[in-house]
Amino acid sequence: MFVYLNNKIVPASEAKVSVFDHGFLYGDGIYETMRVYDGVIFMLDEHIKRLYRSASLIGLNIPKKIPDIKISIYETLKANSLTNAYVRLTISRGYGTIGLDPDLCKEPTFVVMTNEFKSYPRSYYKEGIKSIISSVRRNLKEAINPQIKSLNFLNNILAKIEAKQADVYEAIMLNAEGYLTEGTISNIFFVKDNILCTPSVECGILDGITRAIVIDLALKNGLEVKEGKFTPEELYMASEVFITNTTMEVMPVSSIVDRTMHNTACIAHKPVGEISKLLLKKYQQEVN
Ligand code: PDD
C-alpha cells in the first residue's frame, strides 16, 4: 500500500509524521473523506472547496494548488491500483515545537490515504441501523464551528463511545438549545407528513455534500424539503429516518433510543420507508 506524504508517494510503512506535528499534539488540522466510483472521485470539486473553507476558518495555508491536490489523489489511487475506493485527505498544521501558536509550524503536513471501498453490510440498508440521541452535545458554532471539517473530533468520538456502549451504530447529537444537529459522521433526515426534514446549517452541522445532493434529488422528485430547527420528539414521531454521508450514501435508521437523560425511556422503531429507498436508488443512479 502507498501513501502520498507531502510531495511524494511512499510505501505505507514509510509514511511517518513527527510526534511534534500539531495535528498529533493538538488535533490542529483539517480533512476530507471522498469516494471513488469506477476511477472517478465523486464530487471532487465540492470536497476541495470545503477543504479550502475549513483551511480558511482555521487560518491554514494549503501548501498546494487545486490541480496539484487533484493530481496527488489520482496518483495515490494509481499507485494502489484502486478504482472503487475511499480517499482520506488530511492536512495538519505541521511540525513545530510544543505550543499552541500556529506560527511555530513552518509547513503543513499533507497526506492522502486511499483504500479499497468495502461495502457496508446489506442488512444496514435492508433493515436500517440503530441509533441513539446522544447525551454529548455537538460543538457550539461559536467554538469549533461544525462547518470546519477539523481533526479535532473528540466530541464526536465521545458520542460514538456512547453509541457503542448502547450497542448501536450511530449517535445523533443535539445542539446547546436541544435541537437536532447530526450524527457523529453523518447528516440526519426524517420524513414527517410526506415532507423531508433536515436540521439547517444554522443548527450547527457540517453541510454534508451528500446532504446537498439528497436535498436536490428530493426536490427533483417532487418532494417538499424543510430545513430548520427540529426536536428529538419530531424524530421519534417521523415515519422514516435516514442518515447520509459520502460512504454510507443514504442509510435508513430503524430505531432511536434517547440517551440524553441517561435512560432508555423513549425508543422509536422505524420501518425502512419508501422515500428512503427512493432517495438511495436515485443517489446510486447519480454516482454511476
Ligand atoms: N464524515 N457530519 C459530520 C460530522 C461528518 O463527519 C460527515 C462526513 C458528514 C457528512 O458529510 P459528507 O456527506 O460530505 O460526507 C456530516 C466523513 C465521511 C468522515 O468523517 O470520514
Residues whose N, C-alpha, C, O or C-beta is under 5 A from the ligand:
A	BS01	PDD	T33 E182 G183 T184 I185 S186 N187 L206 G208 I209 T210 R211 T244 N245 T246
